[in-house]
Amino acid sequence: MLINDTSFIKLPLFIKGKVRNVYDLGDSLLIVVTDRISAFDVVFDELIPDKGVVLNSIAAFWFEYTKNVIPNHVISTNPSEYPHGLSEYSKELAGRSMLVKKIDMLPAECIVRGYLEGSALKEYRKDGTVSGVKLPEGLKQGDRLPEPMFTPSTKADEGHDINITYEELADLIGEDMASQLRNRSLELYNCAAKYAESKGIILADTKFEFGVSDGQLVVADEIFTPDSSRFWEKSDWQPGRAQKSFDKQYLREWLETLDWDKTPPAPALPQEVIEKTAAKYREAYERLTGRKIG
């Protein structure tokens, strides 16, 4: 079942993101993960089979796996337990939804990088630094960093997030909270990276969002999904080039071959691109969890 529109849910829409539709249930929220896909901040018309189920199910797996590292916002992933008559939509919501606590979110993206890629690679090539921290000379694309780095950014409602230094984060939310975010982010990354490596997968980098519930720091939104993380094939890892990823990298690479300025409207996606992107998402879920979709 492909899901794009979730207007069958007759509840107030809290947030409509590129992929997730979030509904306000009073003291809780319902997160529904659609099969939409975006690249370069543009949402495509075509849907990716199983993508919503993969993203939601991977997040649910990791929230459970890491709950002893830090509490999270999950109440239930079972639609039959949802309030407000939502159990009526169990078929549509199964596997792709999550009932979560409504918490006070903190205004920062918490990124941990174990390998040199993305915006960190761009900064390193330009200044020899990552998030303002000087790194050894001679590092190549995809190199493992001397140690995992906490590199926060702002949370932008529109456009791109902006990388900031740890000191700027402390100015924004206070030294004590900044320290907690750094420590918990690194603990989560190290926990997941070790597990992923046992499955033959490198967790190159990832991002978290945190909030506060009853005075307690909790991790929220999504966690260690192919949309929030770079997962690489360990057996194929070779610094000095782009790595094979378990995410929408195949889609991005195909888009780079087009004469498209990365602004709406999005180009139409051929069936081959849709199928290969879907296969990458499914493989990530199956390799990491040992389970099959469906």
ZANU-977145 format. One record per residue (C-alpha): residue number from 0; y, z, x. Coordinates in Angstrom, 1 decimal. Last residue first. Example, Ala and Ser with C-alpha at 12.3 -4.5 7.8 and 13.67 -1.06 7.14 Angstrom:
// residues 2
+-----+--------+--------+--------+
:   k :  north :     up :   east :
+-----+--------+--------+--------+
:   1 :   -1.1 :    7.1 :   13.7 :
:   0 :   -4.5 :    7.8 :   12.3 :
+-----+--------+--------+--------+
// end
This chain:
// residues 294
+-----+--------+--------+--------+
:   k :  north :     up :   east :
+-----+--------+--------+--------+
: 293 :   -7.2 :    5.1 :    5.8 :
: 292 :   -6.0 :    5.3 :    9.4 :
: 291 :   -8.7 :    6.4 :   11.7 :
: 290 :   -8.9 :    9.7 :   13.7 :
: 289 :   -9.2 :   10.5 :   17.3 :
: 288 :   -5.6 :   11.9 :   17.2 :
: 287 :   -3.9 :   10.3 :   20.2 :
: 286 :   -6.0 :    7.1 :   20.4 :
: 285 :   -6.1 :    6.5 :   16.7 :
: 284 :   -2.4 :    7.1 :   16.1 :
: 283 :   -1.3 :    5.0 :   19.0 :
: 282 :   -3.7 :    2.2 :   18.1 :
: 281 :   -2.4 :    2.1 :   14.5 :
: 280 :    1.2 :    1.7 :   15.8 :
: 279 :    0.2 :   -1.0 :   18.2 :
: 278 :   -1.7 :   -2.8 :   15.5 :
: 277 :    1.3 :   -2.8 :   13.1 :
: 276 :    3.4 :   -4.4 :   15.8 :
: 275 :    0.7 :   -7.1 :   16.4 :
: 274 :    0.5 :   -7.8 :   12.7 :
: 273 :    4.2 :   -8.1 :   12.0 :
: 272 :    4.8 :  -10.2 :   15.1 :
: 271 :    2.0 :  -12.6 :   14.1 :
: 270 :    3.3 :  -12.8 :   10.5 :
: 269 :    6.6 :  -14.1 :   11.7 :
: 268 :    9.7 :  -11.8 :   11.4 :
: 267 :   12.8 :  -13.1 :    9.7 :
: 266 :   16.0 :  -12.6 :   11.7 :
: 265 :   18.1 :   -9.6 :   10.9 :
: 264 :   21.4 :  -10.1 :    9.1 :
: 263 :   22.8 :   -8.1 :   10.7 :
: 262 :   23.8 :   -7.6 :   14.4 :
: 261 :   21.6 :   -8.0 :   17.4 :
: 260 :   23.4 :  -11.2 :   18.6 :
: 259 :   20.4 :  -13.4 :   18.0 :
: 258 :   19.4 :  -16.5 :   20.1 :
: 257 :   15.8 :  -15.4 :   20.2 :
: 256 :   13.6 :  -14.4 :   23.2 :
: 255 :   14.9 :  -10.8 :   23.1 :
: 254 :   13.6 :  -10.5 :   19.6 :
: 253 :   10.0 :  -11.0 :   20.9 :
: 252 :   10.5 :   -8.3 :   23.5 :
: 251 :   11.9 :   -5.9 :   20.8 :
: 250 :    8.9 :   -6.5 :   18.5 :
: 249 :    6.4 :   -5.9 :   21.3 :
: 248 :    8.4 :   -2.7 :   22.2 :
: 247 :    7.9 :   -1.5 :   18.6 :
: 246 :    5.5 :    1.3 :   19.7 :
: 245 :    2.5 :    1.9 :   21.9 :
: 244 :    4.0 :    0.6 :   25.1 :
: 243 :    2.8 :   -1.6 :   27.9 :
: 242 :    5.1 :   -0.8 :   30.8 :
: 241 :    8.3 :   -2.6 :   32.0 :
: 240 :    8.3 :   -3.3 :   35.7 :
: 239 :    8.7 :   -1.5 :   39.1 :
: 238 :    6.3 :    1.3 :   38.5 :
: 237 :    2.7 :    0.3 :   37.4 :
: 236 :    1.0 :    2.0 :   34.5 :
: 235 :   -1.9 :   -0.1 :   33.2 :
: 234 :   -4.6 :    2.6 :   33.1 :
: 233 :   -2.0 :    5.1 :   31.7 :
: 232 :   -1.1 :    2.9 :   28.7 :
: 231 :    2.4 :    4.0 :   27.8 :
: 230 :    3.9 :    6.1 :   25.0 :
: 229 :    7.7 :    6.2 :   24.7 :
: 228 :    8.8 :    8.6 :   22.1 :
: 227 :   10.8 :    9.0 :   18.9 :
: 226 :    9.5 :    5.8 :   17.1 :
: 225 :    6.0 :    6.1 :   18.5 :
: 224 :    5.9 :    9.6 :   17.1 :
: 223 :    6.0 :   12.7 :   19.3 :
: 222 :    7.9 :   14.9 :   16.7 :
: 221 :    9.8 :   14.0 :   13.6 :
: 220 :   12.5 :   15.9 :   11.7 :
: 219 :   12.2 :   19.6 :   12.8 :
: 218 :   11.7 :   22.0 :   15.6 :
: 217 :   12.5 :   25.6 :   14.7 :
: 216 :   14.8 :   28.3 :   16.2 :
: 215 :   14.7 :   31.5 :   14.1 :
: 214 :   17.7 :   33.1 :   12.4 :
: 213 :   16.2 :   32.7 :    9.0 :
: 212 :   15.7 :   29.0 :    9.7 :
: 211 :   17.7 :   27.4 :   12.6 :
: 210 :   17.5 :   23.7 :   13.6 :
: 209 :   16.0 :   21.5 :   16.2 :
: 208 :   15.8 :   17.7 :   16.8 :
: 207 :   13.5 :   16.3 :   19.4 :
: 206 :   13.4 :   13.3 :   21.7 :
: 205 :   10.6 :   11.8 :   23.8 :
: 204 :    9.9 :   10.4 :   27.3 :
: 203 :    7.2 :    8.8 :   29.3 :
: 202 :    4.2 :   10.3 :   27.4 :
: 201 :    1.5 :    8.6 :   29.4 :
: 200 :   -1.8 :    7.8 :   27.5 :
: 199 :   -5.4 :    7.9 :   28.7 :
: 198 :   -6.4 :   10.4 :   26.0 :
: 197 :   -6.3 :   13.4 :   28.4 :
: 196 :   -2.9 :   12.1 :   29.4 :
: 195 :   -1.7 :   12.6 :   25.8 :
: 194 :   -2.8 :   16.3 :   25.9 :
: 193 :   -0.9 :   17.0 :   29.1 :
: 192 :    2.2 :   15.1 :   27.9 :
: 191 :    2.1 :   17.0 :   24.6 :
: 190 :    2.2 :   20.5 :   26.2 :
: 189 :    4.7 :   19.5 :   28.9 :
: 188 :    7.0 :   17.9 :   26.4 :
: 187 :    6.9 :   20.9 :   24.0 :
: 186 :    7.6 :   23.3 :   26.9 :
: 185 :   10.5 :   21.1 :   28.2 :
: 184 :   12.1 :   21.0 :   24.7 :
: 183 :   11.6 :   24.7 :   24.2 :
: 182 :   13.4 :   25.6 :   27.5 :
: 181 :   16.2 :   23.1 :   27.0 :
: 180 :   16.8 :   24.1 :   23.4 :
: 179 :   16.8 :   27.8 :   24.3 :
: 178 :   19.2 :   27.3 :   27.1 :
: 177 :   21.6 :   25.4 :   24.9 :
: 176 :   21.4 :   28.2 :   22.3 :
: 175 :   22.4 :   30.8 :   24.8 :
: 174 :   25.1 :   28.7 :   26.5 :
: 173 :   26.9 :   27.9 :   23.3 :
: 172 :   26.6 :   25.0 :   20.8 :
: 171 :   29.1 :   22.3 :   22.0 :
: 170 :   30.2 :   23.8 :   25.3 :
: 169 :   26.5 :   24.4 :   26.2 :
: 168 :   25.8 :   20.7 :   25.3 :
: 167 :   28.6 :   19.6 :   27.6 :
: 166 :   27.1 :   21.7 :   30.4 :
: 165 :   23.7 :   20.1 :   29.8 :
: 164 :   25.3 :   16.7 :   30.3 :
: 163 :   25.9 :   14.2 :   27.5 :
: 162 :   24.2 :   11.0 :   26.4 :
: 161 :   26.0 :    9.4 :   23.4 :
: 160 :   24.0 :    8.5 :   20.3 :
: 159 :   24.4 :    4.9 :   19.1 :
: 158 :   26.0 :    3.6 :   15.9 :
: 157 :   26.4 :    5.7 :   12.8 :
: 156 :   25.7 :    9.3 :   12.0 :
: 155 :   25.7 :   10.0 :   15.7 :
: 154 :   23.7 :   12.9 :   17.1 :
: 153 :   25.0 :   13.7 :   20.6 :
: 152 :   22.8 :   13.5 :   23.6 :
: 151 :   20.6 :   15.9 :   25.6 :
: 150 :   18.9 :   15.1 :   28.9 :
: 149 :   16.2 :   17.7 :   29.8 :
: 148 :   14.3 :   16.4 :   32.8 :
: 147 :   10.6 :   16.4 :   33.6 :
: 146 :   10.0 :   16.9 :   37.4 :
: 145 :   10.2 :   14.6 :   40.4 :
: 144 :   10.5 :   11.7 :   38.0 :
: 143 :    7.5 :    9.4 :   37.5 :
: 142 :    8.6 :    5.8 :   38.2 :
: 141 :    8.8 :    3.4 :   35.3 :
: 140 :   11.7 :    1.4 :   36.8 :
: 139 :   11.9 :    2.2 :   40.4 :
: 138 :   13.2 :    5.2 :   42.4 :
: 137 :   14.7 :    4.4 :   45.8 :
: 136 :   17.2 :    7.2 :   46.2 :
: 135 :   16.3 :   10.8 :   45.0 :
: 134 :   18.1 :   12.0 :   41.8 :
: 133 :   21.6 :   13.4 :   41.3 :
: 132 :   22.0 :   15.0 :   37.9 :
: 131 :   24.8 :   13.6 :   35.6 :
: 130 :   22.4 :   13.0 :   32.7 :
: 129 :   20.3 :   10.9 :   35.2 :
: 128 :   22.0 :   10.1 :   38.5 :
: 127 :   22.0 :    7.4 :   41.2 :
: 126 :   25.3 :    6.0 :   39.7 :
: 125 :   24.6 :    2.5 :   38.3 :
: 124 :   20.9 :    2.1 :   38.8 :
: 123 :   20.3 :    5.7 :   37.7 :
: 122 :   22.5 :    5.3 :   34.6 :
: 121 :   20.6 :    2.2 :   33.5 :
: 120 :   17.2 :    3.9 :   34.2 :
: 119 :   18.2 :    6.9 :   32.1 :
: 118 :   19.3 :    4.6 :   29.3 :
: 117 :   15.8 :    3.2 :   29.1 :
: 116 :   13.2 :    4.1 :   31.7 :
: 115 :   12.5 :    6.6 :   34.6 :
: 114 :    9.6 :    8.8 :   33.8 :
: 113 :    9.2 :   12.4 :   32.6 :
: 112 :   12.2 :   12.4 :   30.3 :
: 111 :   13.0 :   15.0 :   27.7 :
: 110 :   15.6 :   14.3 :   25.1 :
: 109 :   17.1 :   16.9 :   22.8 :
: 108 :   19.3 :   15.2 :   20.2 :
: 107 :   22.2 :   17.5 :   19.3 :
: 106 :   24.2 :   18.8 :   16.3 :
: 105 :   21.8 :   21.6 :   15.3 :
: 104 :   20.2 :   21.5 :   11.9 :
: 103 :   20.5 :   24.3 :    9.5 :
: 102 :   17.2 :   24.4 :    7.6 :
: 101 :   15.7 :   23.0 :    4.4 :
: 100 :   12.0 :   23.7 :    4.7 :
:  99 :    9.7 :   20.8 :    4.6 :
:  98 :    7.5 :   18.8 :    2.2 :
:  97 :    6.0 :   15.8 :    4.1 :
:  96 :    5.2 :   12.3 :    3.1 :
:  95 :    3.4 :    9.2 :    4.3 :
:  94 :   -0.3 :   10.2 :    4.2 :
:  93 :   -0.4 :   10.4 :    0.4 :
:  92 :    3.0 :    9.7 :   -1.2 :
:  91 :    2.2 :    6.6 :   -3.3 :
:  90 :   -1.2 :    8.0 :   -4.5 :
:  89 :    0.1 :   11.5 :   -5.0 :
:  88 :    2.9 :   10.3 :   -7.2 :
:  87 :    2.2 :   12.6 :  -10.2 :
:  86 :    2.0 :   15.4 :   -7.6 :
:  85 :    5.8 :   15.1 :   -7.5 :
:  84 :    6.1 :   17.0 :  -10.7 :
:  83 :    9.0 :   19.1 :   -9.3 :
:  82 :    6.7 :   20.9 :   -6.7 :
:  81 :    4.4 :   19.4 :   -4.1 :
:  80 :    0.9 :   20.9 :   -3.6 :
:  79 :   -0.9 :   17.7 :   -4.9 :
:  78 :    1.2 :   15.8 :   -2.4 :
:  77 :   -0.5 :   17.5 :    0.6 :
:  76 :    1.7 :   17.3 :    3.7 :
:  75 :    2.8 :   20.9 :    3.3 :
:  74 :    5.5 :   23.4 :    4.3 :
:  73 :    6.6 :   21.8 :    7.6 :
:  72 :    9.8 :   23.1 :    9.3 :
:  71 :    8.4 :   23.9 :   12.7 :
:  70 :    7.6 :   27.1 :   14.7 :
:  69 :    7.6 :   26.8 :   18.6 :
:  68 :    4.9 :   26.6 :   21.2 :
:  67 :    2.2 :   28.0 :   18.9 :
:  66 :    3.0 :   25.4 :   16.3 :
:  65 :    2.4 :   22.6 :   18.9 :
:  64 :   -0.8 :   21.1 :   17.6 :
:  63 :    0.2 :   21.5 :   13.9 :
:  62 :    3.5 :   19.8 :   14.4 :
:  61 :    1.8 :   17.2 :   16.6 :
:  60 :   -0.7 :   16.2 :   13.9 :
:  59 :    1.9 :   16.1 :   11.1 :
:  58 :    4.1 :   13.9 :   13.3 :
:  57 :    1.2 :   11.5 :   13.9 :
:  56 :    0.5 :   11.4 :   10.2 :
:  55 :    4.1 :   10.7 :    9.2 :
:  54 :    4.5 :    7.9 :   11.8 :
:  53 :    1.1 :    6.3 :   11.1 :
:  52 :    1.4 :    6.5 :    7.3 :
:  51 :    4.9 :    4.9 :    7.4 :
:  50 :    3.7 :    2.2 :    9.7 :
:  49 :    0.5 :    1.4 :    7.7 :
:  48 :    1.6 :   -2.3 :    7.2 :
:  47 :    5.0 :   -3.2 :    8.8 :
:  46 :    7.5 :   -4.3 :    6.2 :
:  45 :    9.7 :   -7.3 :    6.4 :
:  44 :   13.4 :   -7.2 :    5.5 :
:  43 :   14.4 :   -5.8 :    8.9 :
:  42 :   16.7 :   -2.8 :    9.6 :
:  41 :   19.2 :   -3.2 :   12.5 :
:  40 :   19.8 :   -0.4 :   14.9 :
:  39 :   18.6 :   -2.5 :   17.9 :
:  38 :   15.2 :   -2.6 :   16.2 :
:  37 :   14.4 :   -1.3 :   12.7 :
:  36 :   11.2 :   -1.1 :   10.7 :
:  35 :   10.5 :   -0.3 :    7.1 :
:  34 :    7.1 :    0.9 :    6.1 :
:  33 :    8.5 :    4.0 :    4.4 :
:  32 :    8.3 :    7.6 :    5.5 :
:  31 :    9.0 :   10.0 :    2.6 :
:  30 :   10.5 :   13.4 :    3.6 :
:  29 :   10.7 :   15.8 :    0.7 :
:  28 :   13.2 :   18.6 :    1.3 :
:  27 :   13.2 :   22.4 :    0.5 :
:  26 :   15.5 :   25.0 :   -0.9 :
:  25 :   16.8 :   22.7 :   -3.7 :
:  24 :   14.4 :   19.8 :   -3.8 :
:  23 :   16.7 :   17.3 :   -2.1 :
:  22 :   15.0 :   14.0 :   -1.2 :
:  21 :   14.7 :   12.3 :    2.2 :
:  20 :   14.1 :    8.5 :    2.6 :
:  19 :   12.8 :    7.7 :    6.1 :
:  18 :   12.9 :    4.4 :    8.0 :
:  17 :   16.5 :    3.4 :    8.6 :
:  16 :   17.7 :    6.6 :    7.0 :
:  15 :   18.4 :    7.5 :    3.4 :
:  14 :   19.5 :   11.1 :    3.2 :
:  13 :   19.5 :   13.7 :    0.4 :
:  12 :   18.5 :   11.4 :   -2.5 :
:  11 :   18.6 :   13.6 :   -5.6 :
:  10 :   15.3 :   13.5 :   -7.5 :
:   9 :   13.6 :   10.9 :   -9.7 :
:   8 :   11.1 :    9.6 :   -7.2 :
:   7 :   10.2 :    6.1 :   -8.4 :
:   6 :   13.3 :    5.0 :   -6.4 :
:   5 :   11.1 :    5.0 :   -3.3 :
:   4 :   11.8 :    1.4 :   -2.2 :
:   3 :   10.0 :    0.2 :    0.9 :
:   2 :    6.3 :    1.1 :    0.5 :
:   1 :    3.4 :   -1.1 :    1.4 :
:   0 :    0.0 :    0.0 :    0.0 :
+-----+--------+--------+--------+
// end
